Amino acid sequence: MNDKIVISVAPIQAGAPVDADLLASDMDKCIKAGASMCHLHCRKPDGSLTPDISYMSECFEKIRAKSDVVVQVSTGGVSDMDIVQRCEPLNYPKAETASLNAGSTNLGEAVYINSFDDIRYCAKEVYAHGIIPDVEVFDIGMINNVEMTAAELPFRRPIFYNLVFGHKGGMQPNIESLIAFRSMVPRDAKWGVTHYGRDNWRFLAAAIAMGAATVRIGFEDSAYLSATENAVYNYQLVERLVEMVKAMGIEPATVDEARKIMGCLPK
């Protein structure tokens, strides 16, 4: 179990409208509550994915005007964009980390395509921009995909894996899957966890107890606050997670501590 944990917030539900001012206010409260990283897809104000980074950049600039934060851009999301377009967010000059999707899978009824050529291209672009990849894996085989790719391309060690549970078609959020998934993470790697569709806090608690270095929450994955209540703002989720983390004897990492844990490069 780690003494510090990075709390990442993915604050925008897929397809929901994005208001940069409201987002900045919410994220400011998230960071004050204990979060240290913000994960954003590249979206238009109406919530649709786009390769145009202008509105995503505006969102991050408004967030950063209120409080410091580790900037994580997404190269993912189910859309008609090709990998070149999906990697456009890497051109945001303040990006410090980025999701790197490690294989193809079913996400609900959609097929999420990430070929080996896509993985190679994204990895090259991430490192070319001086960004640290946060490798998103939806099943155990994707860890092997990355290790094979890392044998061809120079990956910076330790590799950081984000183990994603809960999507229809992917690994499910139960202890058996968590143990199996965690057992396949290389010993020299770091790992974190995302629980998509989360309807409890127990699974995240188990992952933290098993050594997760990061936990991602936020409306992109779930608004669940309790058995009888959904959060209205993302900061409410952060507050609840921080209560749980501190009860386990762990402190949320500050933004500067998160940069050290993630291995972010100076910007």
Secondary structure as UniProt FT lines:
FT   STRAND          4..9
FT   TURN            14..15
FT   HELIX           20..33
FT   STRAND          37..40
FT   TURN            45..46
FT   HELIX           54..66
FT   STRAND          70..73
FT   HELIX           83..86
FT   HELIX           88..91
FT   TURN            93..94
FT   STRAND          97..101
FT   STRAND          105..107
FT   TURN            108..109
FT   STRAND          110..112
FT   HELIX           116..128
FT   TURN            129..130
FT   STRAND          132..137
FT   HELIX           140..152
FT   STRAND          160..165
FT   TURN            168..169
FT   HELIX           175..184
FT   TURN            187..188
FT   STRAND          190..195
FT   TURN            196..197
FT   HELIX           202..209
FT   TURN            210..211
FT   STRAND          214..217
FT   TURN            219..221
FT   STRAND          224..226
FT   TURN            227..228
FT   STRAND          229..230
FT   HELIX           234..247
FT   TURN            248..249
FT   STRAND          251..252
FT   HELIX           255..262
//
